[in-house]
Amino acid sequence: QVQLVESGGGLVQPGGSLRLSCAVSVSIFRIFAMDWYRQAPGKQRELVARITSGGSTYYADVVKGRFTISRDNAENTVYLQMNSLKAEDTAVYYCNKDAPIWNWGQGTQVTVSS
C-alpha cells in the first residue's frame, strides 16, 4: 500500500509563498508522472500541476507563472513551490501519481488570507 504524505501547508498572506512536499513510499517513484491537486471548500478536486518521469511539467492556467513543480527521485519526493499566492489558492493540496492513481493522502491545508 503506497503512502502519500503531504506537508508544508499553512496560513500565508496574499502575495506570500509556500513550498509543499509530498513524500511517496514507493521504491520505483522515479518512473511515475506525479501530480499536485487541490480541493477548495464546496468545489471539486482539480489538477494544479504535473511533472513527468523525464521532468517535463504542466500547469493549470490559474497557477501558471506562480507555481513550480519539481521532484527529487533520490528522496521519493515531489514539491510544489507556490509564489504570489492569492486568496483563491486556498484549498487542501494533495499529490498523487498520474492515472491510475493511488489512494489519496491526508493532504495539506493552504490558507491565503490577510
C-alpha positions as CSV (number, residue, x, y, z in Angstrom):
1,Q,0.0,0.0,0.0
2,V,1.6,3.2,-1.2
3,Q,1.5,6.1,1.3
4,L,1.4,9.7,0.3
5,V,2.4,12.2,3.0
6,E,1.8,15.9,2.1
7,S,3.3,18.7,4.2
8,G,4.2,22.3,4.1
9,G,0.9,24.0,4.1
10,G,-0.2,26.8,6.4
11,L,-1.6,30.3,6.7
12,V,0.0,32.9,4.5
13,Q,-0.8,36.4,3.4
14,P,-1.7,37.3,-0.1
15,G,1.5,37.6,-2.2
16,G,3.3,35.2,0.0
17,S,5.0,31.9,-0.7
18,L,4.8,28.3,0.5
19,R,6.7,25.1,-0.5
20,L,4.7,21.9,-0.3
21,S,6.3,18.5,-0.1
22,C,4.9,15.1,-0.8
23,A,6.8,12.0,0.3
24,V,5.9,8.8,-1.5
25,S,6.5,5.4,-0.1
26,V,7.4,3.5,-3.3
27,S,10.8,2.4,-4.4
28,I,10.1,3.0,-8.1
29,F,8.9,6.5,-7.6
30,R,11.1,7.8,-10.5
31,I,9.1,6.0,-13.2
32,F,5.8,7.8,-12.4
33,A,4.4,11.1,-13.5
34,M,3.4,13.0,-10.4
35,D,0.6,15.4,-9.9
36,W,-0.5,18.1,-7.4
37,Y,-4.2,18.6,-7.0
38,R,-6.2,20.9,-4.8
39,Q,-9.7,21.0,-3.4
40,A,-11.4,24.1,-2.2
41,P,-14.4,24.0,0.1
42,G,-17.5,23.1,-1.9
43,K,-15.5,22.5,-5.1
44,Q,-14.3,19.5,-7.0
45,R,-10.7,18.4,-6.8
46,E,-8.7,20.0,-9.6
47,L,-5.3,19.3,-11.2
48,V,-2.8,22.0,-10.5
49,A,0.5,20.7,-11.8
50,R,2.1,17.7,-13.2
51,I,5.7,16.5,-13.7
52,T,6.6,13.6,-15.8
53,S,9.3,11.0,-15.1
54,G,11.5,12.9,-17.5
55,G,10.9,16.2,-15.8
56,S,8.5,17.8,-18.2
57,T,5.9,20.0,-16.5
58,Y,2.3,21.1,-17.0
59,Y,0.4,23.8,-15.1
60,A,-3.2,24.7,-14.9
61,D,-3.7,28.2,-16.3
62,V,-4.7,29.6,-13.0
63,V,-1.3,28.9,-11.4
64,K,1.0,29.2,-14.5
65,G,3.8,31.5,-13.8
66,R,3.3,31.4,-10.0
67,F,3.7,27.7,-9.1
68,T,6.6,25.4,-9.8
69,I,6.5,21.6,-9.5
70,S,9.7,19.6,-9.1
71,R,10.8,16.2,-7.9
72,D,13.7,14.6,-6.1
73,N,13.9,10.9,-7.2
74,A,16.5,10.1,-4.6
75,E,14.2,11.2,-1.9
76,N,11.0,9.9,-3.5
77,T,9.5,13.4,-3.0
78,V,7.6,15.8,-5.2
79,Y,7.5,19.5,-4.4
80,L,5.2,22.4,-5.2
81,Q,6.7,25.9,-4.9
82,M,3.9,28.4,-4.7
83,N,4.6,32.1,-5.1
84,S,2.4,35.2,-5.4
85,L,-0.4,33.4,-3.5
86,K,-3.9,34.6,-3.8
87,A,-7.0,34.0,-1.7
88,E,-8.4,31.8,-4.4
89,D,-5.5,29.4,-3.9
90,T,-6.9,28.5,-0.5
91,A,-7.6,24.7,-0.6
92,V,-6.4,21.4,0.6
93,Y,-3.5,20.3,-1.6
94,Y,-2.9,16.6,-2.5
95,C,-0.3,14.8,-4.5
96,N,-0.8,11.6,-6.5
97,K,0.6,9.8,-9.5
98,D,-0.8,10.0,-13.0
99,A,-3.8,7.7,-13.6
100,P,-4.4,5.1,-12.3
101,I,-4.0,6.9,-9.0
102,W,-3.1,5.6,-5.6
103,N,-5.2,6.1,-2.5
104,W,-5.2,9.7,-1.5
105,G,-3.2,11.0,1.4
106,Q,-4.5,13.4,4.0
107,G,-3.5,16.5,2.1
108,T,-2.1,19.7,3.5
109,Q,-4.2,22.8,4.1
110,V,-3.2,26.1,2.4
111,T,-5.0,29.2,3.6
112,V,-4.2,32.5,1.9
113,S,-5.7,35.4,4.0
114,S,-4.8,38.7,5.4
